[in-house]
Amino acid sequence: MVSKTNAKAPWLPRPVIFLALVSFLNDIASDIVIPLIPIVLATVLAAGPAALGLVEGVADALAALLKLWAGRHSDRAGGRRKPLVIAGYVLSNLARPLIGLSGSWMTVLLLRSLDRVGKGIRSAPRDAMIGELTPPDRTGLAFGFHRALDNFGAVLGGLTAAVVVYLVTADLATVLLLSAIPGAACVLLMVLGVQEPRKAPAAQRAKLPPLSWAMLSPPTRRYLLVLGLFTFARVSETFLVLRGHELGAGVLELLLLWSALNAAKALASYPGGAVSDRLGRRAVLLASWTAYAASFYFLSRLDTMAALWIVVIVYGAFAGFSEGAERALIDDMAPPSERGTAFGWYYLVAGLAAIPAAVLFGALWQWASVALAFSFAAAAACASALLLLLWVRPGQRATALSV
C-alpha cells in the first residue's frame, strides 16, 4: 500500500505539481475546441440546443462508465495508475482535433465521445494519484491547485482560439486542428515528468471487496446521490456559449467570454481548496451551490450580453471555489487501498446523471424556453444544497468501502 507523503514536505509534492501542469496543457488543447462546438453545431451543421445536449450528455455518460472501471483497475493493479492516465490523454488528444473535419452532428457526437472516453480512462486514476501523494492536511489545497491550473489552461485555450480567429483565420476547422500542438506537449510531459511512487509487492496488496454500490459507506452513498442531483444544475457550460450566440455575440466575443469564465474559476479554485482544508468541505460546497442557484436564476432572466458577462463571471468564481472541496471530500471518505474506486464511483454517478440532465436542459430550451431551462437548473441547485445540509454528514475516513 502506498503511504501519503510526509506531512512536513514543502507545499505540494513534485508529482502533484507536474500532474497539474499536465492538466494545464491538456486544457489548453481542450478549450481551443470546446467553446467552438456549439458554434460549429449551430452554424456549420445547423443543429440546435437539443443536439448539443445529446452530444454533451452521451459523451459525459460514456466517460463516467469508464471512470469506475479505470479507478477500480488501478486499485487492483496495486496503485499503478500512470499507464491508464497516459492512455487517456493520448486518446483525447487524437480525437479532439478531428472535430473540425466533421460533416454532421453525429460525427461530432462520435469524436466528442472518444475525447470523453479518454477522460474516462484517466480521471479517477489521476485523482487517486493526487490523493495518495498529498499529506492529509493539504488535500483540498492539492485538488484546488490542480483545478486552478486546469482552469488556467482553459483560459489560455480560449484566448488562443480567439487570437487565431482574429489574426490568422476564421476557418473553424483550422483552429480546431491547432489543438493537437498543446495536446502532444501534454502527453509528453505526462510520460516524462510524472513519476509514480514505488508500489508494494503483489503479495502485500490488500484484497479488494466485491465492487458493489451497497459496499460504499452510507455517508458516501448519500453524498454521491446528492452530487447526482446536482448534475441537473451543473449543465454543460457550452450552453452559456450558445446563450451568447443567441444574444448576438460573434465568435471572437464568445471565445473571450469562455476565457473569462475559466479565468474566474481558476482564480477561485486554489483559495477554495485551501479554505476547505480549514473550514470544512461541506461549508464550501454549500456556499458555492447556493450561488449556483442564484446565478442560474439570473441567467433565466437576462437578455443582454452585458448582463451575461456579469453573471457568467460570478458563476465561474463560485464554480471554481467548490471544485477542490468536491473532490477532496471523496478522498476524505475513501479507504487508501480503494481510492481509485471511490473516485470512479464519484465520476460514474455524475456521468450517469449527465445524459438526462443535458438532454432535458436542451429540450426545455428548444421546445419550451431558455428561461424555463435555467430556472429548472436553479431549482436543482437549491434542492442539492438543502440535501447536502440536512442529509449528508461526512465522517472519518473509512478503512474499507464496505464499512
Protein Blocks (a to p, Z undefined) as FASTA:
>chain_A
ZZdddfkbghiafklmmmmmmmmmmmmmmmmmmmmmmmmmmmmnopafklmmmmmmmmmm
mmmmmmmmmmmmmmmnnopaklmmmmmmmmmmmmmmmmmmpcbfklmmmmmmmmmmmmmm
mmmmmmmmmmmmpcfklmmmmmmmmmmmmmmmmmmmmmmmmmmmmmmomcfklmmmmmmm
mmmmmmmmmmmmpccdddddfklpccdddddfklpcfklmmmmmmmmmmmmmmgcfklmm
mmmmmnopafklmmmmmmmmmmmmmmmmmmmmmmmmmnopklmmmmmmmmmmmmmmmmmm
gccfklmmmmmmmmmmmmmmmmmmmmmmmmmmpcfklmmmmmmmmmmmmmmmmmmmmmmm
mmmmmmmcfklmmmmmmmmmmmmmmmmmmmmccddddfbfkZZ
